[in-house]
Amino acid sequence: GMQALRQGAKSVTAVDASQRAIDAAAKNATLNGYDDTQWRGICADAMNVMKEDVASGRRWSRIVCDPPKLARARGHVNDAIKKYARINTLALNALETGGLLLTCSCSQHISDDAFTRMLTDAGHRLRRAVHVLERWGQAPDHPYLSAVPEGAYLTATLVAVEEL
């Protein structure tokens, strides 16, 4: 959120289930010179906030989704994909046409291909086209063994949406 403000965002709304995280971010916003009109924190379930926003007609130009690890083991992959699908379907639905979604996964058992398929399916359910603009993995300070591809556990995908 701070980086978005530094890059010219007029305002940022941060949603986290942890009040401690919201309080720390609020302190950081204040220390960086941002006021309540520029930075707002909400302690809530992000899925509920997005549902309420869509129901009220509010749309966002940019959304960042960075949920916790959802697949702790290979046996959790199907449930995790369903959870990622719910979160990202809500986020895609809360975006205005032409909006951007930066969505992340730190579940090493979810492949980039499976994550992209999930985003495509979410877009189809909403009758919106999902354009993958860029995908990043973890930074060089998170190396992994070539023999253990699951070590490449961080994925960030930037997508744009448009109506079909």
C-alpha positions as CSV (number, residue, x, y, z in Angstrom):
1,G,0.0,0.0,0.0
2,M,2.8,2.4,0.9
3,Q,4.5,1.7,-2.4
4,A,1.2,2.3,-4.3
5,L,0.9,5.7,-2.6
6,R,4.5,6.6,-3.4
7,Q,3.8,5.7,-7.0
8,G,0.9,8.1,-7.2
9,A,-2.2,6.2,-6.0
10,K,-4.7,8.7,-4.6
11,S,-5.8,6.3,-1.9
12,V,-5.2,2.8,-0.6
13,T,-7.6,0.6,1.4
14,A,-5.8,-2.3,3.1
15,V,-7.8,-5.2,4.4
16,D,-6.3,-7.8,6.7
17,A,-7.8,-10.3,9.2
18,S,-5.1,-9.3,11.7
19,Q,-5.7,-6.1,13.7
20,R,-2.0,-6.1,14.6
21,A,-1.2,-6.0,10.9
22,I,-3.6,-3.2,10.3
23,D,-2.3,-1.2,13.3
24,A,1.3,-1.6,12.1
25,A,0.4,-0.5,8.6
26,A,-1.5,2.5,9.9
27,K,1.5,3.5,11.9
28,N,3.7,3.1,8.9
29,A,1.3,5.2,6.8
30,T,1.4,8.0,9.4
31,L,5.2,7.8,9.6
32,N,5.3,8.2,5.8
33,G,3.1,11.3,5.9
34,Y,-0.2,9.8,4.7
35,D,-3.5,10.7,6.3
36,D,-6.9,9.0,6.7
37,T,-8.0,10.3,3.2
38,Q,-5.0,8.5,1.6
39,W,-4.7,5.3,3.7
40,R,-7.4,3.4,5.3
41,G,-7.2,0.0,7.1
42,I,-10.0,-2.5,7.6
43,C,-9.7,-5.4,10.0
44,A,-11.9,-8.0,8.3
45,D,-12.1,-11.0,6.0
46,A,-11.1,-9.6,2.5
47,M,-13.7,-11.9,0.9
48,N,-16.5,-10.3,2.9
49,V,-15.2,-6.8,2.1
50,M,-15.1,-7.6,-1.7
51,K,-18.7,-9.1,-1.5
52,E,-20.0,-6.0,0.2
53,D,-18.2,-3.7,-2.3
54,V,-19.7,-5.6,-5.3
55,A,-23.2,-5.6,-3.7
56,S,-22.9,-1.8,-3.2
57,G,-21.7,-1.2,-6.7
58,R,-18.2,-0.1,-5.6
59,R,-15.4,-1.1,-8.1
60,W,-11.7,-0.8,-7.7
61,S,-9.1,0.1,-10.3
62,R,-6.4,-2.0,-8.7
63,I,-6.5,-4.9,-6.3
64,V,-3.7,-6.9,-4.7
65,C,-4.6,-10.3,-3.3
66,D,-1.9,-12.0,-1.2
67,P,-3.6,-14.7,0.9
68,P,-1.6,-17.0,3.2
69,K,-0.4,-20.4,2.1
70,L,-3.5,-22.4,1.2
71,A,-2.0,-25.8,0.2
72,R,0.2,-27.0,3.0
73,A,0.6,-30.5,1.4
74,R,-0.1,-32.2,-1.9
75,G,-3.4,-33.5,-0.5
76,H,-4.6,-30.0,-0.1
77,V,-4.2,-28.9,-3.7
78,N,-7.9,-29.3,-4.8
79,D,-9.2,-27.5,-1.8
80,A,-6.6,-24.7,-2.2
81,I,-7.5,-24.2,-5.9
82,K,-11.1,-23.8,-4.9
83,K,-10.2,-21.2,-2.2
84,Y,-7.9,-19.4,-4.7
85,A,-10.8,-19.5,-7.2
86,R,-13.3,-18.0,-4.7
87,I,-10.9,-15.2,-3.6
88,N,-9.8,-14.3,-7.2
89,T,-13.4,-14.5,-8.6
90,L,-14.4,-12.0,-6.0
91,A,-11.4,-9.8,-6.8
92,L,-12.0,-10.0,-10.5
93,N,-15.7,-9.1,-10.0
94,A,-14.7,-6.1,-7.8
95,L,-12.4,-4.7,-10.5
96,E,-13.7,-2.1,-12.9
97,T,-13.2,-2.9,-16.6
98,G,-9.6,-2.3,-17.4
99,G,-8.6,-2.8,-13.8
100,L,-5.5,-4.6,-12.7
101,L,-5.3,-7.5,-10.3
102,L,-2.0,-8.5,-8.7
103,T,-2.6,-11.9,-7.2
104,C,-0.2,-14.1,-5.3
105,S,0.3,-17.6,-4.1
106,C,2.9,-19.0,-1.7
107,S,1.7,-22.6,-2.0
108,Q,4.5,-24.6,-3.5
109,H,2.1,-27.4,-4.5
110,I,0.2,-25.0,-6.8
111,S,1.9,-24.8,-10.2
112,D,2.0,-21.7,-12.3
113,D,-0.1,-23.5,-14.9
114,A,-2.8,-24.5,-12.3
115,F,-2.9,-21.0,-11.0
116,T,-3.3,-19.5,-14.4
117,R,-6.0,-22.0,-15.3
118,M,-7.8,-21.0,-12.1
119,L,-7.7,-17.3,-13.0
120,T,-8.9,-18.1,-16.6
121,D,-11.8,-20.1,-15.1
122,A,-12.7,-17.4,-12.7
123,G,-12.8,-14.9,-15.5
124,H,-15.0,-17.2,-17.6
125,R,-17.5,-17.5,-14.7
126,L,-17.8,-13.7,-14.7
127,R,-17.8,-13.4,-18.5
128,R,-14.6,-11.4,-18.3
129,A,-11.4,-11.9,-20.2
130,V,-8.3,-12.3,-18.1
131,H,-5.1,-11.1,-19.7
132,V,-1.8,-12.1,-18.0
133,L,0.4,-9.1,-18.2
134,E,3.3,-10.5,-16.2
135,R,4.3,-13.2,-13.8
136,W,7.0,-13.2,-11.2
137,G,8.6,-15.7,-8.9
138,Q,10.6,-15.3,-5.9
139,A,13.5,-13.0,-5.7
140,P,17.1,-14.1,-5.9
141,D,17.3,-14.1,-2.1
142,H,15.0,-17.1,-2.1
143,P,17.0,-19.7,-4.2
144,Y,15.7,-23.3,-4.5
145,L,17.3,-26.6,-5.4
146,S,16.8,-27.6,-9.1
147,A,16.0,-31.1,-7.8
148,V,13.1,-29.7,-5.7
149,P,11.0,-27.6,-8.0
150,E,8.5,-27.1,-5.1
151,G,11.1,-24.8,-3.6
152,A,9.9,-22.2,-6.2
153,Y,6.9,-21.5,-4.0
154,L,6.2,-17.8,-4.6
155,T,4.1,-16.7,-7.6
156,A,2.8,-13.2,-8.3
157,T,0.6,-12.7,-11.4
158,L,-0.5,-9.4,-12.8
159,V,-3.7,-9.5,-14.8
160,A,-6.0,-7.1,-16.6
161,V,-9.7,-7.8,-17.1
162,E,-12.2,-6.8,-19.7
163,E,-15.8,-7.6,-20.4
164,L,-16.4,-10.4,-23.0
